[in-house]
Amino acid sequence: MQVRLLTRVSDIPAAQWNSLAGDYPFLRHEFLSAMEDSGSVSARSGWIPRHLVLLDQHGLAGAAPLYEKAHSWGEFVFDFAWARAAEQAGMDYYPKLVCAVPFTPATGPRLLCRADLAAAPLRLALLRAIRERLAAKALSSAHALFLDAPARAACEQDGWLLRRDCHFQWRNRGYRDFDDFLDGFSADKRKKARRERRRVAEQGIEFRTLRGDELSEELIERVFRLHEVTFLRHGHTPYLNRAFFQRIARSLAASFLVKLALRAGEVVAVAVFFRSADTLYGRYWGADADYHSLHFEACYYQGIDYCIDNGLAAFEPGTQGEHKIARGFEPVLTWSAHWITDLALRRAISAYLAREGQAIDAYATEADAHAPFRKGELTPTPR
């Protein structure tokens, strides 16, 4: 098995890479190459591709999306305190290695394996190759973020430190329509959700759903501009540029979705989604002004509507927010794994993670107690 590090995912044929990535949109060759080709991911942005691949006589056997980073922005698993502790101890925390999808807090595969090979030993081989890269470059640490269950198990077996967090996700329990979904709510929460949807309609706002291959160049520009101005309004520079949106709308086509909010025929807001065969992922949002309840409608309720209409099993709307609980999203643990080279720092972080994990578990339990559903209502509704 030959180990290689790639500075561009385009160095591997798209068909070979995608045969490993499956339909998880954020590890598709099209998604990663759009980030690189657009310059959203580059040395300038602090995400230097070091994609790890294993090759055998038949081609690509295994792969991991890997980046060398000089900061911790755009990861959504926060280790700034770890970096400060390392620096106070006289160690260089940066650069570090990150096995993740840039700017994308969505759980999914991270250690990709060809279907005809035994997956468990191949995942361990990928992790071993990451650790060998750390040693060869004398780097402080490696971090694998938003792991699916197989990658998490491999990291645990290999001795990485596991970390958990709590996100809020929606599960489709066979709902016939949105009203069927709301029927499981307590009366006051159901009334609140319907009032929010009504307020959006009362402002004369309607919605239109388009796939990437249905967007004109003018609409792609509008989507980007609304996304950009919303970031800037909150004091942040957007991670993704116009070229990324232009590329991804065309290359991912039906897996890239936008919900356009129209008022008097004009696009006033947009919510951007990606999808796989069974999951919808909410990613970006933008609006030209402040409209009552529009964020909840565009980013949450419209996504739930889409999942019900299209038979998708789950909806991951992104990070943050107890406000999602009242709208039918449930607490779900997400996982990352961390290899810390320095033993003293590793011990300190391990002790911290034990305490943090207890707090996260308590938070998830408390959040679950505030779900809007009536007791006994989380049972599948026949279609």
C-alpha positions as CSV (number, residue, x, y, z in Angstrom):
1,M,0.0,0.0,0.0
2,Q,1.5,3.3,-1.1
3,V,0.9,6.4,1.0
4,R,0.7,9.8,-0.8
5,L,-0.2,13.3,0.3
6,L,-2.0,15.4,-2.3
7,T,-2.0,19.2,-2.5
8,R,-5.2,19.1,-4.7
9,V,-8.0,16.6,-4.7
10,S,-8.0,17.0,-8.5
11,D,-4.8,14.9,-8.5
12,I,-7.1,11.9,-8.1
13,P,-9.7,11.1,-10.7
14,A,-13.2,12.1,-9.6
15,A,-14.7,8.7,-10.3
16,Q,-12.2,7.0,-8.0
17,W,-12.6,9.5,-5.2
18,N,-16.4,9.5,-5.4
19,S,-16.5,5.7,-5.3
20,L,-15.2,6.0,-1.8
21,A,-17.1,9.1,-0.8
22,G,-20.6,7.8,-1.8
23,D,-23.4,10.4,-1.8
24,Y,-22.3,12.3,1.3
25,P,-22.1,15.7,-0.5
26,F,-19.3,17.4,1.5
27,L,-16.7,14.8,0.6
28,R,-17.7,14.5,-3.1
29,H,-14.8,15.3,-5.4
30,E,-17.0,18.2,-6.8
31,F,-17.3,19.9,-3.4
32,L,-13.7,19.6,-2.3
33,S,-12.4,20.7,-5.7
34,A,-14.8,23.6,-5.9
35,M,-13.4,24.9,-2.6
36,E,-9.8,24.5,-3.9
37,D,-10.4,25.8,-7.4
38,S,-12.3,28.9,-6.1
39,G,-9.5,29.7,-3.6
40,S,-11.8,29.4,-0.6
41,V,-9.4,26.7,0.6
42,S,-5.8,27.7,0.1
43,A,-2.6,28.7,1.9
44,R,-4.0,32.2,2.0
45,S,-7.2,31.1,3.9
46,G,-5.1,29.0,6.2
47,W,-6.4,25.6,4.9
48,I,-3.5,23.9,3.1
49,P,-4.7,20.6,1.4
50,R,-2.7,17.6,2.5
51,H,-5.2,14.9,1.4
52,L,-4.0,11.5,2.5
53,V,-4.5,8.6,0.1
54,L,-3.6,5.0,0.1
55,L,-3.0,3.4,-3.3
56,D,-2.7,-0.2,-4.4
57,Q,-2.4,-2.0,-7.7
58,H,-6.1,-1.2,-8.4
59,G,-5.9,2.5,-7.7
60,L,-7.3,4.4,-4.8
61,A,-7.8,2.2,-1.8
62,G,-8.4,4.7,1.0
63,A,-8.5,8.4,1.6
64,A,-8.9,11.1,4.3
65,P,-9.6,14.8,3.7
66,L,-6.6,16.3,5.5
67,Y,-5.4,19.9,5.9
68,E,-2.5,21.7,7.5
69,K,-3.7,24.7,9.4
70,A,-2.1,27.7,11.1
71,H,-5.3,28.7,13.0
72,S,-8.5,27.1,14.3
73,W,-11.1,29.1,12.4
74,G,-13.8,27.4,10.3
75,E,-13.7,24.1,12.2
76,F,-16.6,24.4,14.7
77,V,-14.8,22.2,17.2
78,F,-13.1,24.8,19.4
79,D,-9.5,24.3,20.7
80,F,-8.4,27.9,21.1
81,A,-7.9,27.2,24.9
82,W,-5.7,24.3,24.0
83,A,-3.6,26.5,21.8
84,R,-3.2,29.1,24.5
85,A,-2.1,26.4,27.0
86,A,0.5,25.0,24.6
87,E,1.9,28.5,23.9
88,Q,2.0,29.3,27.7
89,A,4.0,26.1,28.1
90,G,6.5,27.2,25.4
91,M,5.1,24.9,22.7
92,D,4.1,25.7,19.1
93,Y,0.5,24.5,18.7
94,Y,0.3,25.6,15.1
95,P,0.6,24.3,12.4
96,K,-1.6,21.3,13.1
97,L,-3.4,18.7,11.0
98,V,-7.1,18.6,10.6
99,C,-9.1,15.7,9.1
100,A,-12.3,17.5,8.2
101,V,-14.4,19.3,5.6
102,P,-13.6,23.0,5.8
103,F,-16.3,25.3,7.2
104,T,-18.7,22.3,7.5
105,P,-20.0,21.1,10.9
106,A,-21.8,18.1,9.5
107,T,-21.3,14.5,10.7
108,G,-20.1,12.1,8.1
109,P,-17.4,9.7,6.9
110,R,-13.8,10.9,7.3
111,L,-11.8,7.7,6.7
112,L,-12.8,6.5,3.3
113,C,-12.3,2.9,2.2
114,R,-12.8,1.0,-1.1
115,A,-15.7,-1.4,-0.9
116,D,-13.7,-4.5,-1.8
117,L,-11.2,-4.1,1.0
118,A,-11.5,-4.8,4.7
119,A,-12.5,-1.4,6.2
120,A,-11.4,-1.7,9.8
121,P,-7.6,-2.2,9.1
122,L,-7.7,0.3,6.3
123,R,-9.0,3.0,8.6
124,L,-6.3,2.2,11.1
125,A,-3.7,2.5,8.3
126,L,-5.0,6.0,7.5
127,L,-4.8,7.0,11.1
128,R,-1.3,5.6,11.4
129,A,-0.3,7.6,8.3
130,I,-1.7,10.8,9.8
131,R,0.4,10.2,13.0
132,E,3.5,9.5,10.9
133,R,3.0,12.8,9.1
134,L,2.8,14.5,12.5
135,A,6.1,12.9,13.6
136,A,7.8,13.7,10.2
137,K,6.9,17.4,10.4
138,A,7.2,17.7,14.2
139,L,3.6,19.0,14.4
140,S,1.7,19.4,17.7
141,S,-1.5,17.6,17.0
142,A,-4.1,16.1,14.6
143,H,-7.8,16.6,14.9
144,A,-10.6,14.5,13.2
145,L,-13.9,16.4,13.2
146,F,-17.6,15.4,13.0
147,L,-16.9,11.7,12.8
148,D,-19.3,9.0,11.8
149,A,-19.5,5.9,13.9
150,P,-16.9,3.8,12.0
151,A,-14.3,6.6,12.1
152,R,-15.0,7.3,15.7
153,A,-14.5,3.6,16.6
154,A,-11.2,3.5,14.6
155,C,-9.9,6.6,16.4
156,E,-10.8,5.2,19.8
157,Q,-9.1,1.9,18.9
158,D,-6.0,3.8,17.8
159,G,-5.8,5.7,21.1
160,W,-7.0,9.2,20.1
161,L,-8.8,11.4,22.6
162,L,-12.6,11.5,22.0
163,R,-14.6,14.7,22.4
164,R,-18.3,15.1,22.2
165,D,-20.6,18.1,21.6
166,C,-24.3,18.6,21.2
167,H,-26.1,19.6,18.0
168,F,-29.8,19.8,17.2
169,Q,-31.1,17.6,14.4
170,W,-34.5,16.7,13.1
171,R,-35.7,13.1,12.5
172,N,-38.5,12.1,10.1
173,R,-40.9,9.7,11.9
174,G,-43.0,9.0,8.9
175,Y,-44.9,12.3,8.9
176,R,-47.5,12.7,6.2
177,D,-47.1,16.5,6.1
178,F,-46.1,19.5,8.3
179,D,-49.4,19.5,10.1
180,D,-48.9,15.8,11.0
181,F,-45.4,16.8,12.4
182,L,-46.9,19.6,14.5
183,D,-49.7,17.4,15.8
184,G,-47.1,15.8,18.1
185,F,-46.3,19.2,19.7
186,S,-47.8,20.4,22.9
187,A,-50.6,22.9,22.3
188,D,-48.6,26.1,23.1
189,K,-45.6,25.0,21.0
190,R,-47.8,24.1,18.1
191,K,-49.5,27.4,18.3
192,K,-46.2,29.2,18.3
193,A,-44.8,27.4,15.3
194,R,-48.0,28.1,13.3
195,R,-47.9,31.8,14.3
196,E,-44.3,32.1,13.1
197,R,-45.2,30.6,9.7
198,R,-48.3,32.8,9.5
199,R,-46.2,36.0,10.2
200,V,-43.9,35.2,7.3
201,A,-46.9,34.7,4.9
202,E,-48.5,38.0,6.2
203,Q,-45.4,39.8,5.0
204,G,-46.2,38.7,1.5
205,I,-43.2,36.2,1.4
206,E,-43.5,33.1,-0.7
207,F,-40.9,30.4,-1.3
208,R,-39.5,28.7,-4.4
209,T,-37.1,25.6,-4.3
210,L,-34.5,25.3,-7.0
211,R,-31.6,22.8,-7.6
212,G,-28.2,24.1,-8.5
213,D,-28.7,23.2,-12.2
214,E,-31.9,25.2,-12.2
215,L,-30.2,28.5,-11.1
216,S,-29.4,31.2,-13.6
217,E,-26.1,33.1,-13.3
218,E,-28.2,36.0,-12.0
219,L,-29.7,33.9,-9.2
220,I,-26.3,32.4,-8.2
221,E,-25.0,36.0,-7.9
222,R,-28.0,36.9,-5.8
223,V,-27.5,33.9,-3.5
224,F,-23.9,34.8,-3.0
225,R,-24.6,38.4,-2.3
226,L,-27.3,37.7,0.3
227,H,-24.9,35.2,2.0
228,E,-22.1,37.7,1.9
229,V,-23.9,40.7,3.2
230,T,-25.4,38.7,6.1
231,F,-21.9,37.6,7.2
232,L,-20.6,41.2,7.0
233,R,-23.6,42.5,8.9
234,H,-22.6,40.3,11.8
235,G,-19.0,41.4,11.6
236,H,-17.6,38.3,9.9
237,T,-15.9,37.8,6.6
238,P,-17.6,35.0,4.6
239,Y,-15.5,31.8,4.2
240,L,-16.8,31.1,0.7
241,N,-16.5,33.3,-2.3
242,R,-18.6,33.9,-5.4
243,A,-16.5,31.4,-7.5
244,F,-17.3,28.6,-5.1
245,F,-21.0,29.2,-5.4
246,Q,-20.7,29.3,-9.2
247,R,-18.8,26.0,-9.3
248,I,-20.8,24.1,-6.8
249,A,-24.2,25.0,-8.2
250,R,-23.2,23.4,-11.5
251,S,-21.0,20.5,-10.4
252,L,-23.3,19.2,-7.6
253,A,-26.5,20.1,-9.4
254,A,-29.3,18.2,-7.7
255,S,-27.5,17.8,-4.4
256,F,-27.3,21.6,-4.1
257,L,-30.6,23.3,-3.2
258,V,-31.7,26.8,-2.5
259,K,-34.9,28.0,-0.9
260,L,-35.6,31.5,-2.4
261,A,-37.8,33.8,-0.3
262,L,-39.7,36.1,-2.7
263,R,-41.6,39.3,-1.9
264,A,-43.4,40.9,-4.8
265,G,-41.4,38.7,-7.1
266,E,-38.0,39.9,-5.8
267,V,-35.6,37.5,-3.9
268,V,-35.2,39.0,-0.4
269,A,-33.7,36.0,1.3
270,V,-32.2,32.6,0.6
271,A,-31.4,29.5,2.5
272,V,-28.8,27.1,1.0
273,F,-28.9,23.3,1.6
274,F,-27.1,20.2,0.5
275,R,-28.6,16.7,0.4
276,S,-27.7,13.1,0.3
277,A,-30.0,10.2,-0.4
278,D,-31.5,10.3,3.1
279,T,-30.3,13.6,4.8
280,L,-30.7,17.3,4.3
281,Y,-28.0,19.6,5.5
282,G,-28.7,23.3,6.1
283,R,-25.6,25.4,5.5
284,Y,-25.9,29.1,4.6
285,W,-28.5,31.8,4.9
286,G,-28.8,35.4,3.8
287,A,-31.4,38.2,3.8
288,D,-31.5,41.8,2.6
289,A,-33.3,43.1,5.7
290,D,-34.8,41.9,9.0
291,Y,-38.1,40.1,8.4
292,H,-40.1,38.8,11.4
293,S,-39.6,35.0,11.8
294,L,-38.1,34.6,8.3
295,H,-34.9,32.9,9.5
296,F,-36.9,30.2,11.3
297,E,-39.1,29.7,8.2
298,A,-36.4,29.7,5.6
299,C,-33.7,27.7,7.5
300,Y,-35.9,25.3,9.6
301,Y,-39.5,24.9,8.6
302,Q,-38.8,25.0,4.8
303,G,-36.2,22.3,5.4
304,I,-38.6,20.1,7.4
305,D,-41.2,20.6,4.6
306,Y,-38.7,19.4,2.0
307,C,-37.7,16.3,4.0
308,I,-41.3,15.3,4.5
309,D,-42.2,15.9,0.9
310,N,-39.1,14.0,-0.4
311,G,-39.0,11.2,2.2
312,L,-35.6,12.2,3.7
313,A,-34.9,10.6,7.1
314,A,-33.0,13.4,8.8
315,F,-32.2,17.1,8.7
316,E,-29.0,18.6,10.1
317,P,-29.5,22.4,10.1
318,G,-26.0,23.4,11.3
319,T,-24.5,24.5,14.6
320,Q,-25.7,26.4,17.6
321,G,-29.0,27.0,19.1
322,E,-31.4,26.0,21.8
323,H,-33.9,27.9,19.7
324,K,-34.1,24.9,17.5
325,I,-35.6,22.7,20.3
326,A,-38.9,24.5,20.3
327,R,-39.1,23.9,16.5
328,G,-38.8,20.2,16.7
329,F,-35.1,19.6,16.6
330,E,-33.6,17.1,19.1
331,P,-30.2,17.0,20.8
332,V,-27.7,14.6,19.2
333,L,-24.1,14.0,20.2
334,T,-21.4,14.8,17.6
335,W,-17.9,13.5,17.9
336,S,-14.3,14.5,17.2
337,A,-11.0,12.8,17.9
338,H,-7.6,14.4,18.8
339,W,-4.1,13.1,18.8
340,I,-1.8,15.3,20.9
341,T,1.9,14.8,20.5
342,D,3.2,16.2,23.8
343,L,2.4,13.9,26.7
344,A,1.9,16.6,29.3
345,L,-0.5,18.5,27.1
346,R,-2.3,15.3,26.2
347,R,-2.9,14.4,29.9
348,A,-4.2,17.9,30.6
349,I,-6.6,17.8,27.6
350,S,-7.7,14.3,28.5
351,A,-8.7,15.5,32.0
352,Y,-10.5,18.5,30.5
353,L,-12.4,16.3,28.1
354,A,-13.6,14.0,30.9
355,R,-15.1,17.0,32.7
356,E,-16.5,18.6,29.5
357,G,-18.1,15.3,28.4
358,Q,-20.1,15.1,31.7
359,A,-21.3,18.7,31.1
360,I,-22.3,18.0,27.5
361,D,-24.2,14.9,28.6
362,A,-26.1,16.9,31.2
363,Y,-26.8,19.6,28.7
364,A,-28.2,17.2,26.1
365,T,-30.4,15.6,28.8
366,E,-31.7,19.0,29.9
367,A,-32.3,20.0,26.3
368,D,-34.2,16.9,25.6
369,A,-36.5,17.6,28.5
370,H,-37.6,20.9,26.8
371,A,-38.6,19.3,23.5
372,P,-42.0,20.5,22.2
373,F,-43.4,17.0,21.8
374,R,-46.1,15.7,24.0
375,K,-45.1,12.7,26.1
376,G,-45.6,9.5,24.0
377,E,-45.7,11.4,20.7
378,L,-42.2,10.3,19.4
379,T,-43.6,7.3,17.7
380,P,-43.8,6.8,13.9
381,T,-46.9,8.0,12.2
382,P,-48.1,5.7,9.4
383,R,-47.9,7.2,6.0
